[in-house]
Amino acid sequence: MVTNRRVVVTGIGLVSSLGIGTEANWAALLAGTSGVATITKFDASRFATRIAGEVKGFDLAAYLPPKERRGLVLIDPPFEQPDEFSRLAHTIVKAWRKWATGVYMLWYPIKDRRAVGAFAGALAASGTPKILRAELAVGAGAGELEAAGLVIINPPWRLAEELKILLDPLARVLVRGPGGGYRLDWLRGEA
C-alpha cells in the first residue's frame, strides 16, 4: 500500500566537527579537512583515546527562536449567539492564562447594556492585571448599532492617554443624538 505523504522542509542546517552551517561543512569536505583533533572540551588524559570530532564555536542558544513576549490578538466575533459575551469572556481569559504577555483587543457591539455589563464584570473578576475599556456611542436614532466598544487586555503603554486624545474630538464629530458620547476607563489596573 502506497500512501502519499507530504513533507515540508523549513530549513537546512548542519553542525559537525567540520564547521557550523552547510556551506562551511561543504567547503571543509572539498578541501579535505579533517574534523578530528585532540580533545579540548575536557581532560581526556585518563582515556585511551584522546581525539574526537568536537564542534567548536557552536552556541545553541544563538540558534533558538526568541520567546514570544508581545503580540496582538484582534478578536472580532460575529455576536450571533445569545451567550456570545459569556463564551467570549471565558475564552479570552483562557487565552490570557496561556499567553499572559500578549495584547488582546476585542471589539463588541453595544446592543444590550446588561450583557455588556456582565461581560465587563466577568473580565474584571478574571485576575488579568490590566484591562482598558473604550466605548463610543453615536446616540439614539443612528440605526440598529448605536454604540460599540473595545476591551484591551495588556494595553500598550500610554494607550489610554492616546485614546483620550482621539475619542473626545471623535465623539464631537460622530454623536448624532441623545445618549451619545464615549467612555474610557480601566476595568482592572491603572486608573
mmCIF file of the C-alpha atoms, coordinates in Angstrom:
data_MODEL
# 
_entry.id   MODEL 
# 
loop_
_atom_site.group_PDB 
_atom_site.id 
_atom_site.type_symbol 
_atom_site.label_atom_id 
_atom_site.label_alt_id 
_atom_site.label_comp_id 
_atom_site.label_asym_id 
_atom_site.label_entity_id 
_atom_site.label_seq_id 
_atom_site.pdbx_PDB_ins_code 
_atom_site.Cartn_x 
_atom_site.Cartn_y 
_atom_site.Cartn_z 
_atom_site.occupancy 
_atom_site.B_iso_or_equiv 
_atom_site.pdbx_formal_charge 
_atom_site.auth_seq_id 
_atom_site.auth_comp_id 
_atom_site.auth_asym_id 
_atom_site.auth_atom_id 
_atom_site.pdbx_PDB_model_num 
ATOM 1   C CA . MET A 1 1   ? 0.000   0.000  0.000  1.00 0.00 ? 1   MET A CA 1 
ATOM 2   C CA . VAL A 1 2   ? 1.452   3.338  -1.073 1.00 0.00 ? 2   VAL A CA 1 
ATOM 3   C CA . THR A 1 3   ? 0.489   6.422  0.862  1.00 0.00 ? 3   THR A CA 1 
ATOM 4   C CA . ASN A 1 4   ? 1.115   9.956  -0.205 1.00 0.00 ? 4   ASN A CA 1 
ATOM 5   C CA . ARG A 1 5   ? 2.891   11.871 2.498  1.00 0.00 ? 5   ARG A CA 1 
ATOM 6   C CA . ARG A 1 6   ? 3.733   15.500 2.376  1.00 0.00 ? 6   ARG A CA 1 
ATOM 7   C CA . VAL A 1 7   ? 6.977   16.677 3.840  1.00 0.00 ? 7   VAL A CA 1 
ATOM 8   C CA . VAL A 1 8   ? 7.812   20.324 4.274  1.00 0.00 ? 8   VAL A CA 1 
ATOM 9   C CA . VAL A 1 9   ? 11.441  21.291 4.735  1.00 0.00 ? 9   VAL A CA 1 
ATOM 10  C CA . THR A 1 10  ? 11.547  24.548 6.643  1.00 0.00 ? 10  THR A CA 1 
ATOM 11  C CA . GLY A 1 11  ? 15.297  24.861 6.758  1.00 0.00 ? 11  GLY A CA 1 
ATOM 12  C CA . ILE A 1 12  ? 18.559  23.015 6.394  1.00 0.00 ? 12  ILE A CA 1 
ATOM 13  C CA . GLY A 1 13  ? 21.286  23.209 8.962  1.00 0.00 ? 13  GLY A CA 1 
ATOM 14  C CA . LEU A 1 14  ? 24.379  21.173 9.594  1.00 0.00 ? 14  LEU A CA 1 
ATOM 15  C CA . VAL A 1 15  ? 26.543  21.260 12.683 1.00 0.00 ? 15  VAL A CA 1 
ATOM 16  C CA . SER A 1 16  ? 29.572  18.985 12.752 1.00 0.00 ? 16  SER A CA 1 
ATOM 17  C CA . SER A 1 17  ? 33.228  18.941 13.698 1.00 0.00 ? 17  SER A CA 1 
ATOM 18  C CA . LEU A 1 18  ? 33.950  20.314 10.221 1.00 0.00 ? 18  LEU A CA 1 
ATOM 19  C CA . GLY A 1 19  ? 32.031  23.538 10.837 1.00 0.00 ? 19  GLY A CA 1 
ATOM 20  C CA . ILE A 1 20  ? 28.740  25.228 11.504 1.00 0.00 ? 20  ILE A CA 1 
ATOM 21  C CA . GLY A 1 21  ? 26.379  25.521 8.563  1.00 0.00 ? 21  GLY A CA 1 
ATOM 22  C CA . THR A 1 22  ? 26.014  23.681 5.291  1.00 0.00 ? 22  THR A CA 1 
ATOM 23  C CA . GLU A 1 23  ? 28.448  25.899 3.383  1.00 0.00 ? 23  GLU A CA 1 
ATOM 24  C CA . ALA A 1 24  ? 31.230  25.594 5.967  1.00 0.00 ? 24  ALA A CA 1 
ATOM 25  C CA . ASN A 1 25  ? 30.850  21.813 6.069  1.00 0.00 ? 25  ASN A CA 1 
ATOM 26  C CA . TRP A 1 26  ? 30.827  21.517 2.294  1.00 0.00 ? 26  TRP A CA 1 
ATOM 27  C CA . ALA A 1 27  ? 33.907  23.714 1.934  1.00 0.00 ? 27  ALA A CA 1 
ATOM 28  C CA . ALA A 1 28  ? 35.771  21.642 4.562  1.00 0.00 ? 28  ALA A CA 1 
ATOM 29  C CA . LEU A 1 29  ? 34.823  18.415 2.797  1.00 0.00 ? 29  LEU A CA 1 
ATOM 30  C CA . LEU A 1 30  ? 36.016  19.740 -0.584 1.00 0.00 ? 30  LEU A CA 1 
ATOM 31  C CA . ALA A 1 31  ? 39.281  20.924 0.975  1.00 0.00 ? 31  ALA A CA 1 
ATOM 32  C CA . GLY A 1 32  ? 39.884  17.517 2.575  1.00 0.00 ? 32  GLY A CA 1 
ATOM 33  C CA . THR A 1 33  ? 39.871  18.970 6.075  1.00 0.00 ? 33  THR A CA 1 
ATOM 34  C CA . SER A 1 34  ? 39.603  16.548 8.971  1.00 0.00 ? 34  SER A CA 1 
ATOM 35  C CA . GLY A 1 35  ? 37.199  17.360 11.769 1.00 0.00 ? 35  GLY A CA 1 
ATOM 36  C CA . VAL A 1 36  ? 39.045  15.059 14.172 1.00 0.00 ? 36  VAL A CA 1 
ATOM 37  C CA . ALA A 1 37  ? 41.588  16.576 16.557 1.00 0.00 ? 37  ALA A CA 1 
ATOM 38  C CA . THR A 1 38  ? 42.848  16.395 20.134 1.00 0.00 ? 38  THR A CA 1 
ATOM 39  C CA . ILE A 1 39  ? 40.035  16.718 22.685 1.00 0.00 ? 39  ILE A CA 1 
ATOM 40  C CA . THR A 1 40  ? 39.897  20.174 24.248 1.00 0.00 ? 40  THR A CA 1 
ATOM 41  C CA . LYS A 1 41  ? 36.461  20.262 25.909 1.00 0.00 ? 41  LYS A CA 1 
ATOM 42  C CA . PHE A 1 42  ? 37.553  18.164 28.910 1.00 0.00 ? 42  PHE A CA 1 
ATOM 43  C CA . ASP A 1 43  ? 40.604  16.398 30.332 1.00 0.00 ? 43  ASP A CA 1 
ATOM 44  C CA . ALA A 1 44  ? 40.868  13.188 28.296 1.00 0.00 ? 44  ALA A CA 1 
ATOM 45  C CA . SER A 1 45  ? 44.202  12.010 29.767 1.00 0.00 ? 45  SER A CA 1 
ATOM 46  C CA . ARG A 1 46  ? 42.622  9.076  31.615 1.00 0.00 ? 46  ARG A CA 1 
ATOM 47  C CA . PHE A 1 47  ? 41.087  7.699  28.412 1.00 0.00 ? 47  PHE A CA 1 
ATOM 48  C CA . ALA A 1 48  ? 42.829  5.509  25.846 1.00 0.00 ? 48  ALA A CA 1 
ATOM 49  C CA . THR A 1 49  ? 41.568  7.729  23.032 1.00 0.00 ? 49  THR A CA 1 
ATOM 50  C CA . ARG A 1 50  ? 42.299  11.444 23.219 1.00 0.00 ? 50  ARG A CA 1 
ATOM 51  C CA . ILE A 1 51  ? 40.962  12.514 19.828 1.00 0.00 ? 51  ILE A CA 1 
ATOM 52  C CA . ALA A 1 52  ? 37.415  13.241 18.763 1.00 0.00 ? 52  ALA A CA 1 
ATOM 53  C CA . GLY A 1 53  ? 35.321  15.269 16.390 1.00 0.00 ? 53  GLY A CA 1 
ATOM 54  C CA . GLU A 1 54  ? 34.442  18.279 18.576 1.00 0.00 ? 54  GLU A CA 1 
ATOM 55  C CA . VAL A 1 55  ? 32.133  21.038 17.438 1.00 0.00 ? 55  VAL A CA 1 
ATOM 56  C CA . LYS A 1 56  ? 33.944  24.321 18.002 1.00 0.00 ? 56  LYS A CA 1 
ATOM 57  C CA . GLY A 1 57  ? 32.289  27.701 18.394 1.00 0.00 ? 57  GLY A CA 1 
ATOM 58  C CA . PHE A 1 58  ? 28.703  26.444 18.474 1.00 0.00 ? 58  PHE A CA 1 
ATOM 59  C CA . ASP A 1 59  ? 26.262  28.222 20.798 1.00 0.00 ? 59  ASP A CA 1 
ATOM 60  C CA . LEU A 1 60  ? 22.877  26.501 20.706 1.00 0.00 ? 60  LEU A CA 1 
ATOM 61  C CA . ALA A 1 61  ? 21.131  29.480 22.316 1.00 0.00 ? 61  ALA A CA 1 
ATOM 62  C CA . ALA A 1 62  ? 22.090  31.643 19.341 1.00 0.00 ? 62  ALA A CA 1 
ATOM 63  C CA . TYR A 1 63  ? 20.057  29.358 17.051 1.00 0.00 ? 63  TYR A CA 1 
ATOM 64  C CA . LEU A 1 64  ? 16.881  29.151 19.134 1.00 0.00 ? 64  LEU A CA 1 
ATOM 65  C CA . PRO A 1 65  ? 13.991  31.473 18.303 1.00 0.00 ? 65  PRO A CA 1 
ATOM 66  C CA . PRO A 1 66  ? 13.228  34.125 20.921 1.00 0.00 ? 66  PRO A CA 1 
ATOM 67  C CA . LYS A 1 67  ? 10.415  33.538 23.362 1.00 0.00 ? 67  LYS A CA 1 
ATOM 68  C CA . GLU A 1 68  ? 7.403   35.477 22.163 1.00 0.00 ? 68  GLU A CA 1 
ATOM 69  C CA . ARG A 1 69  ? 6.729   38.185 24.712 1.00 0.00 ? 69  ARG A CA 1 
ATOM 70  C CA . ARG A 1 70  ? 4.466   40.567 22.832 1.00 0.00 ? 70  ARG A CA 1 
ATOM 71  C CA . GLY A 1 71  ? 1.962   40.267 20.076 1.00 0.00 ? 71  GLY A CA 1 
ATOM 72  C CA . LEU A 1 72  ? -1.546  41.420 19.263 1.00 0.00 ? 72  LEU A CA 1 
ATOM 73  C CA . VAL A 1 73  ? -4.587  39.182 19.128 1.00 0.00 ? 73  VAL A CA 1 
ATOM 74  C CA . LEU A 1 74  ? -7.509  41.019 17.491 1.00 0.00 ? 74  LEU A CA 1 
ATOM 75  C CA . ILE A 1 75  ? -10.898 39.468 18.198 1.00 0.00 ? 75  ILE A CA 1 
ATOM 76  C CA . ASP A 1 76  ? -13.964 40.487 16.171 1.00 0.00 ? 76  ASP A CA 1 
ATOM 77  C CA . PRO A 1 77  ? -16.654 37.873 16.851 1.00 0.00 ? 77  PRO A CA 1 
ATOM 78  C CA . PRO A 1 78  ? -19.937 37.719 14.919 1.00 0.00 ? 78  PRO A CA 1 
ATOM 79  C CA . PHE A 1 79  ? -22.169 38.134 18.021 1.00 0.00 ? 79  PHE A CA 1 
ATOM 80  C CA . GLU A 1 80  ? -24.881 35.935 16.534 1.00 0.00 ? 80  GLU A CA 1 
ATOM 81  C CA . GLN A 1 81  ? -25.438 33.719 19.599 1.00 0.00 ? 81  GLN A CA 1 
ATOM 82  C CA . PRO A 1 82  ? -27.262 34.908 22.728 1.00 0.00 ? 82  PRO A CA 1 
ATOM 83  C CA . ASP A 1 83  ? -24.460 33.700 25.041 1.00 0.00 ? 83  ASP A CA 1 
ATOM 84  C CA . GLU A 1 84  ? -21.644 35.214 22.963 1.00 0.00 ? 84  GLU A CA 1 
ATOM 85  C CA . PHE A 1 85  ? -20.424 37.547 25.741 1.00 0.00 ? 85  PHE A CA 1 
ATOM 86  C CA . SER A 1 86  ? -20.122 34.804 28.385 1.00 0.00 ? 86  SER A CA 1 
ATOM 87  C CA . ARG A 1 87  ? -18.347 32.433 25.989 1.00 0.00 ? 87  ARG A CA 1 
ATOM 88  C CA . LEU A 1 88  ? -16.065 35.248 24.901 1.00 0.00 ? 88  LEU A CA 1 
ATOM 89  C CA . ALA A 1 89  ? -15.142 36.182 28.487 1.00 0.00 ? 89  ALA A CA 1 
ATOM 90  C CA . HIS A 1 90  ? -14.259 32.555 29.216 1.00 0.00 ? 90  HIS A CA 1 
ATOM 91  C CA . THR A 1 91  ? -12.239 32.187 26.001 1.00 0.00 ? 91  THR A CA 1 
ATOM 92  C CA . ILE A 1 92  ? -10.260 35.406 26.354 1.00 0.00 ? 92  ILE A CA 1 
ATOM 93  C CA . VAL A 1 93  ? -9.351  34.677 29.972 1.00 0.00 ? 93  VAL A CA 1 
ATOM 94  C CA . LYS A 1 94  ? -8.247  31.166 28.983 1.00 0.00 ? 94  LYS A CA 1 
ATOM 95  C CA . ALA A 1 95  ? -6.083  32.631 26.197 1.00 0.00 ? 95  ALA A CA 1 
ATOM 96  C CA . TRP A 1 96  ? -4.577  35.212 28.567 1.00 0.00 ? 96  TRP A CA 1 
ATOM 97  C CA . ARG A 1 97  ? -3.640  32.467 31.031 1.00 0.00 ? 97  ARG A CA 1 
ATOM 98  C CA . LYS A 1 98  ? -1.802  30.641 28.255 1.00 0.00 ? 98  LYS A CA 1 
ATOM 99  C CA . TRP A 1 99  ? -0.029  33.757 26.900 1.00 0.00 ? 99  TRP A CA 1 
ATOM 100 C CA . ALA A 1 100 ? -0.087  36.385 29.629 1.00 0.00 ? 100 ALA A CA 1 
ATOM 101 C CA . THR A 1 101 ? 2.189   38.898 27.876 1.00 0.00 ? 101 THR A CA 1 
ATOM 102 C CA . GLY A 1 102 ? 0.112   39.157 24.703 1.00 0.00 ? 102 GLY A CA 1 
ATOM 103 C CA . VAL A 1 103 ? -2.097  42.151 23.946 1.00 0.00 ? 103 VAL A CA 1 
ATOM 104 C CA . TYR A 1 104 ? -5.730  41.174 23.369 1.00 0.00 ? 104 TYR A CA 1 
ATOM 105 C CA . MET A 1 105 ? -8.068  43.628 21.659 1.00 0.00 ? 105 MET A CA 1 
ATOM 106 C CA . LEU A 1 106 ? -11.720 42.682 21.497 1.00 0.00 ? 106 LEU A CA 1 
ATOM 107 C CA . TRP A 1 107 ? -14.376 44.621 19.564 1.00 0.00 ? 107 TRP A CA 1 
ATOM 108 C CA . TYR A 1 108 ? -18.013 44.303 20.625 1.00 0.00 ? 108 TYR A CA 1 
ATOM 109 C CA . PRO A 1 109 ? -21.357 45.873 19.694 1.00 0.00 ? 109 PRO A CA 1 
ATOM 110 C CA . ILE A 1 110 ? -23.376 47.541 22.429 1.00 0.00 ? 110 ILE A CA 1 
ATOM 111 C CA . LYS A 1 111 ? -26.982 46.474 21.902 1.00 0.00 ? 111 LYS A CA 1 
ATOM 112 C CA . ASP A 1 112 ? -27.785 45.122 25.358 1.00 0.00 ? 112 ASP A CA 1 
ATOM 113 C CA . ARG A 1 113 ? -26.184 47.134 28.174 1.00 0.00 ? 113 ARG A CA 1 
ATOM 114 C CA . ARG A 1 114 ? -26.839 44.369 30.744 1.00 0.00 ? 114 ARG A CA 1 
ATOM 115 C CA . ALA A 1 115 ? -24.944 41.786 28.676 1.00 0.00 ? 115 ALA A CA 1 
ATOM 116 C CA . VAL A 1 116 ? -22.059 44.211 28.144 1.00 0.00 ? 116 VAL A CA 1 
ATOM 117 C CA . GLY A 1 117 ? -22.007 44.994 31.891 1.00 0.00 ? 117 GLY A CA 1 
ATOM 118 C CA . ALA A 1 118 ? -21.922 41.301 32.804 1.00 0.00 ? 118 ALA A CA 1 
ATOM 119 C CA . PHE A 1 119 ? -19.109 40.774 30.298 1.00 0.00 ? 119 PHE A CA 1 
ATOM 120 C CA . ALA A 1 120 ? -17.090 43.662 31.788 1.00 0.00 ? 120 ALA A CA 1 
ATOM 121 C CA . GLY A 1 121 ? -17.707 42.308 35.285 1.00 0.00 ? 121 GLY A CA 1 
ATOM 122 C CA . ALA A 1 122 ? -16.524 38.829 34.315 1.00 0.00 ? 122 ALA A CA 1 
ATOM 123 C CA . LEU A 1 123 ? -13.348 40.251 32.812 1.00 0.00 ? 123 LEU A CA 1 
ATOM 124 C CA . ALA A 1 124 ? -12.706 42.475 35.838 1.00 0.00 ? 124 ALA A CA 1 
ATOM 125 C CA . ALA A 1 125 ? -13.034 39.447 38.148 1.00 0.00 ? 125 ALA A CA 1 
ATOM 126 C CA . SER A 1 126 ? -10.786 37.245 35.994 1.00 0.00 ? 126 SER A CA 1 
ATOM 127 C CA . GLY A 1 127 ? -7.439  38.157 37.508 1.00 0.00 ? 127 GLY A CA 1 
ATOM 128 C CA . THR A 1 128 ? -5.958  39.727 34.396 1.00 0.00 ? 128 THR A CA 1 
ATOM 129 C CA . PRO A 1 129 ? -3.894  42.668 35.664 1.00 0.00 ? 129 PRO A CA 1 
ATOM 130 C CA . LYS A 1 130 ? -4.645  45.408 33.097 1.00 0.00 ? 130 LYS A CA 1 
ATOM 131 C CA . ILE A 1 131 ? -7.896  45.782 31.187 1.00 0.00 ? 131 ILE A CA 1 
ATOM 132 C CA . LEU A 1 132 ? -8.784  49.016 29.407 1.00 0.00 ? 132 LEU A CA 1 
ATOM 133 C CA . ARG A 1 133 ? -12.272 49.677 28.033 1.00 0.00 ? 133 ARG A CA 1 
ATOM 134 C CA . ALA A 1 134 ? -13.131 52.226 25.341 1.00 0.00 ? 134 ALA A CA 1 
ATOM 135 C CA . GLU A 1 135 ? -16.701 52.718 24.112 1.00 0.00 ? 135 GLU A CA 1 
ATOM 136 C CA . LEU A 1 136 ? -18.198 55.133 21.614 1.00 0.00 ? 136 LEU A CA 1 
ATOM 137 C CA . ALA A 1 137 ? -21.928 55.783 21.267 1.00 0.00 ? 137 ALA A CA 1 
ATOM 138 C CA . VAL A 1 138 ? -23.307 57.892 18.435 1.00 0.00 ? 138 VAL A CA 1 
ATOM 139 C CA . GLY A 1 139 ? -26.695 58.237 20.121 1.00 0.00 ? 139 GLY A CA 1 
ATOM 140 C CA . ALA A 1 140 ? -30.321 57.327 19.587 1.00 0.00 ? 140 ALA A CA 1 
ATOM 141 C CA . GLY A 1 141 ? -31.646 57.356 16.054 1.00 0.00 ? 141 GLY A CA 1 
ATOM 142 C CA . ALA A 1 142 ? -28.412 56.236 14.448 1.00 0.00 ? 142 ALA A CA 1 
ATOM 143 C CA . GLY A 1 143 ? -29.798 52.845 13.462 1.00 0.00 ? 143 GLY A CA 1 
ATOM 144 C CA . GLU A 1 144 ? -29.511 49.345 14.863 1.00 0.00 ? 144 GLU A CA 1 
ATOM 145 C CA . LEU A 1 145 ? -25.938 49.717 16.068 1.00 0.00 ? 145 LEU A CA 1 
ATOM 146 C CA . GLU A 1 146 ? -25.650 52.922 18.049 1.00 0.00 ? 146 GLU A CA 1 
ATOM 147 C CA . ALA A 1 147 ? -22.586 52.050 20.124 1.00 0.00 ? 147 ALA A CA 1 
ATOM 148 C CA . ALA A 1 148 ? -19.543 49.789 20.105 1.00 0.00 ? 148 ALA A CA 1 
ATOM 149 C CA . GLY A 1 149 ? -16.630 49.129 22.365 1.00 0.00 ? 149 GLY A CA 1 
ATOM 150 C CA . LEU A 1 150 ? -13.140 47.768 22.670 1.00 0.00 ? 150 LEU A CA 1 
ATOM 151 C CA . VAL A 1 151 ? -11.626 45.880 25.556 1.00 0.00 ? 151 VAL A CA 1 
ATOM 152 C CA . ILE A 1 152 ? -7.841  45.812 25.553 1.00 0.00 ? 152 ILE A CA 1 
ATOM 153 C CA . ILE A 1 153 ? -6.026  43.411 27.851 1.00 0.00 ? 153 ILE A CA 1 
ATOM 154 C CA . ASN A 1 154 ? -2.374  44.366 28.460 1.00 0.00 ? 154 ASN A CA 1 
ATOM 155 C CA . PRO A 1 155 ? -2.717  47.630 26.529 1.00 0.00 ? 155 PRO A CA 1 
ATOM 156 C CA . PRO A 1 156 ? 0.480   49.235 25.278 1.00 0.00 ? 156 PRO A CA 1 
ATOM 157 C CA . TRP A 1 157 ? 1.967   51.960 27.435 1.00 0.00 ? 157 TRP A CA 1 
ATOM 158 C CA . ARG A 1 158 ? 0.155   55.304 27.118 1.00 0.00 ? 158 ARG A CA 1 
ATOM 159 C CA . LEU A 1 159 ? -2.683  53.865 25.003 1.00 0.00 ? 159 LEU A CA 1 
ATOM 160 C CA . ALA A 1 160 ? -5.261  55.222 27.464 1.00 0.00 ? 160 ALA A CA 1 
ATOM 161 C CA . GLU A 1 161 ? -3.838  58.740 27.097 1.00 0.00 ? 161 GLU A CA 1 
ATOM 162 C CA . GLU A 1 162 ? -3.781  58.451 23.310 1.00 0.00 ? 162 GLU A CA 1 
ATOM 163 C CA . LEU A 1 163 ? -7.370  57.175 23.186 1.00 0.00 ? 163 LEU A CA 1 
ATOM 164 C CA . LYS A 1 164 ? -8.497  60.059 25.388 1.00 0.00 ? 164 LYS A CA 1 
ATOM 165 C CA . ILE A 1 165 ? -6.970  62.489 22.907 1.00 0.00 ? 165 ILE A CA 1 
ATOM 166 C CA . LEU A 1 166 ? -8.717  60.739 19.986 1.00 0.00 ? 166 LEU A CA 1 
ATOM 167 C CA . LEU A 1 167 ? -12.111 59.902 21.495 1.00 0.00 ? 167 LEU A CA 1 
ATOM 168 C CA . ASP A 1 168 ? -13.045 63.400 22.633 1.00 0.00 ? 168 ASP A CA 1 
ATOM 169 C CA . PRO A 1 169 ? -12.981 65.051 19.166 1.00 0.00 ? 169 PRO A CA 1 
ATOM 170 C CA . LEU A 1 170 ? -14.246 61.859 17.514 1.00 0.00 ? 170 LEU A CA 1 
ATOM 171 C CA . ALA A 1 171 ? -17.326 61.860 19.747 1.00 0.00 ? 171 ALA A CA 1 
ATOM 172 C CA . ARG A 1 172 ? -17.969 65.544 18.990 1.00 0.00 ? 172 ARG A CA 1 
ATOM 173 C CA . VAL A 1 173 ? -17.997 64.788 15.271 1.00 0.00 ? 173 VAL A CA 1 
ATOM 174 C CA . LEU A 1 174 ? -19.922 61.486 15.314 1.00 0.00 ? 174 LEU A CA 1 
ATOM 175 C CA . VAL A 1 175 ? -22.557 61.943 18.036 1.00 0.00 ? 175 VAL A CA 1 
ATOM 176 C CA . ARG A 1 176 ? -25.959 62.410 16.400 1.00 0.00 ? 176 ARG A CA 1 
ATOM 177 C CA . GLY A 1 177 ? -28.430 62.181 19.249 1.00 0.00 ? 177 GLY A CA 1 
ATOM 178 C CA . PRO A 1 178 ? -29.172 61.735 22.920 1.00 0.00 ? 178 PRO A CA 1 
ATOM 179 C CA . GLY A 1 179 ? -27.108 59.094 24.683 1.00 0.00 ? 179 GLY A CA 1 
ATOM 180 C CA . GLY A 1 180 ? -24.070 59.733 22.512 1.00 0.00 ? 180 GLY A CA 1 
ATOM 181 C CA . GLY A 1 181 ? -20.574 60.123 23.863 1.00 0.00 ? 181 GLY A CA 1 
ATOM 182 C CA . TYR A 1 182 ? -17.683 57.964 24.912 1.00 0.00 ? 182 TYR A CA 1 
ATOM 183 C CA . ARG A 1 183 ? -16.406 56.054 27.906 1.00 0.00 ? 183 ARG A CA 1 
ATOM 184 C CA . LEU A 1 184 ? -12.742 55.315 28.618 1.00 0.00 ? 184 LEU A CA 1 
ATOM 185 C CA . ASP A 1 185 ? -11.952 53.500 31.837 1.00 0.00 ? 185 ASP A CA 1 
ATOM 186 C CA . TRP A 1 186 ? -9.957  50.728 33.423 1.00 0.00 ? 186 TRP A CA 1 
ATOM 187 C CA . LEU A 1 187 ? -11.796 47.551 34.330 1.00 0.00 ? 187 LEU A CA 1 
ATOM 188 C CA . ARG A 1 188 ? -8.630  46.460 36.144 1.00 0.00 ? 188 ARG A CA 1 
ATOM 189 C CA . GLY A 1 189 ? -5.258  48.019 36.696 1.00 0.00 ? 189 GLY A CA 1 
ATOM 190 C CA . GLU A 1 190 ? -4.153  51.579 36.083 1.00 0.00 ? 190 GLU A CA 1 
ATOM 191 C CA . ALA A 1 191 ? -6.614  54.288 36.978 1.00 0.00 ? 191 ALA A CA 1 
# 
